Amino acid sequence: MFDRRGQIRIIESFLAIAVVFSAVLVSVTFPSAPDLSKQKSLASIATQALIKLDTNGTLGSLILKQLWTDIKTALEVLLPVGVSFNLTIYDGTGHVVNSEVIQNSNLLGQEAVSVQYVCSTRSQTIHFFVVRLQMAWMG
Amino acid sequence: MRQRANSGQILLIAAFIMASLLLSAQIYILEVGKTSEEVELDSLSDFILSIRLGSENVVIGSLANISNGGASDTLELNLEKWASLIRDQYLYGKNVLNYTLRDTAPYSSGIWLNWGVNGHGFSSAYGSFSHRLSGRETDVYQSYTMNITTTLLITSTNRRLNENTRQVNVTINVLNEAEPATAGQITIYYLVSNNWLIPDETNNYTLLNYGNGTYLASFIAAFPAESVEVSAHIMDYRGIYVQANATSIEI
């Protein structure tokens, strides 16, 4: 009686281990949850790219001169390959400033992340802009 | 009895294996959480850095305005607008930027313009900032001072060429925050009969850029005395204006 009870306990223990182990395996391999860390790191890359572009007041100066193509080119250089982006610039009152679309490809159907960045010009008459950069990994 | 004792030991071992498995699963979950937290902190520090960068741009632009003849309260007004704008930009809590402009001599409302006659010229802005970002899980406080100063140092010598004409050399040093900097625009003047004249190609005017914030302006001019007053007016690459006067001494 005692021996059988012990064996059953051992079998139960191993079953429990198997259940826990398979649960861990399933949770690691099951791709149902969105990869938030990837999205957050993309947001961080975006902010750093904008900070780099804003160093020495370059971003504000490009906006003031309405050099939309130059901004697009700069972002293509600063962002990793394989990232599609769309940039919208607003003035202090919330009106869109960029008269041309600043994007490298369409974001439709992709899991996008959005970053908002506030910048100021270094010009004698100061202008403030809110820059919204939407991005997604291509493919 | 012996078999009963053994089965208990195996049960214990099995329990330890289960515990270690559960612990490793827990550690894995904690590690994943830590990575996510690091990403959160990174984006927060990026946000704080962007506000600091924007504040610096406001101070530089305001100093450029004031040094070019703008109103002395421009810096304060611009910072007020900037602080008001960024207050609305953080959606997860409060985002407050406070600033104090230096008002102790030689500064007034955070600005000091000293365009002296001894070969030194200063255009400077000085402010202290404190930035607090607070929300449900965040409370970050950062304070810093910002000193934006364009310094101009000039020295001048002249050499007699003939009865009336002399070659004048003016050495110009431009500094931004005590580091060598590039000048966007340099204009040299010299004083003859109470008139400030600008040397041009008729004076064989040349301007040599040494590439390290040092420039050498040379020209030939006619003036009777052994010394002449010279003046350099420069605009650095940030648009900040500064000037300095010096006496050119014969060598």
Interface residues (C-beta under 8 A of the other chain):
Chain A: F2 D3 R5 G6 Q7 R9 I10 S13 F14 A16 I17 V20 F21 V24 L36 S37 K40 S41 A43 S44 T47 Q48 L50 I51 D54 T55 G57 G60 G92 Q116 Y117 V118 C119 S120 T121 R122 S123 Q124 T125 I126 F128 V130
Chain B: Q3 R4 N6 S7 G8 I10 L11 A14 A15 I17 M18 L21 L22 A25 Y28 V32 T35 S36 V39 E40 D42 S43 D46 F47 L49 S50 I51 L53 G54 S55 N57 V58 I60 G61 S62 A64 N65 N68 G70 N78 K81 W82 L85 I86 Q89 R238 G239
